[in-house]
Amino acid sequence: MASQIKVVLQQDVEHLGAGGDVVTVKPGYARNYLIPRGWALPASKGNLARVEEFKRIASARATQALEDAKSLKSKLESTSVKLERAVGEDAKMYGSVTAKDIEAAYADAGITIDRKKIILGEAIRALGLSDVKLKIHPEVEAMLRVEVVKKG
């Protein structure tokens, strides 16, 4: 059994390489993760001959993804959301606001974001306005404005 195999990446894969690169990976990683997702192809003679084409296509996809991320950033930074939470004595919140709550609030506002990309050091536990970082793209980060108000 081979301990490593070569694959040609069809798009940029974080911590592995850029689209069109020929990389060496474990067979299970290629067979179970990269190839089924369409991120890589086995490094056969035909695929190795098309490396330049893969690089060109991956570059075009990366450029488009960066443009989409920049437009989403401007849309996100011009939008703020309000979350209502029950509070007790001394304006102490019951529970907290998590990334899942923020994702749902933006979905209600008509903007789809991935909660896994929300960088929230710890859950929001206080009323008021908070800025939360969202990593849209490796080169683009947006600041989300989340206001937590008393449930009335």
Stockholm file with secondary structure:
# STOCKHOLM 1.0

chainA/1-152         MASQIKVVLQQDVEHLGAGGDVVTVKPGYARNYLIPRGWALPASKGNLARVEEFKRIASARATQALEDAKSLKSKLESTSVKLERAVGEDAKMYGSVTAKDIEAAYADAGITIDRKKIILGEAIRALGLSDVKLKIHPEVEAMLRVEVVKKG
#=GR chainA/1-152 SS CCSCEEEEESSCBTTTBCTTCEEEECHHHIIIIITTTTSEEECCHHHHHTHHHHHHHHHHHHHHHHHHHHHHHHHHHTCEEEEEECBCGGGCBSSCBCHHHHHHHHHHTTCCCCGGGEECSSCBCSSEEEEEEEEEETTEEEEEEEEEEECC
#=GC SS_cons         CCSCEEEEESSCBTTTBCTTCEEEECHHHIIIIITTTTSEEECCHHHHHTHHHHHHHHHHHHHHHHHHHHHHHHHHHTCEEEEEECBCGGGCBSSCBCHHHHHHHHHHTTCCCCGGGEECSSCBCSSEEEEEEEEEETTEEEEEEEEEEECC
//
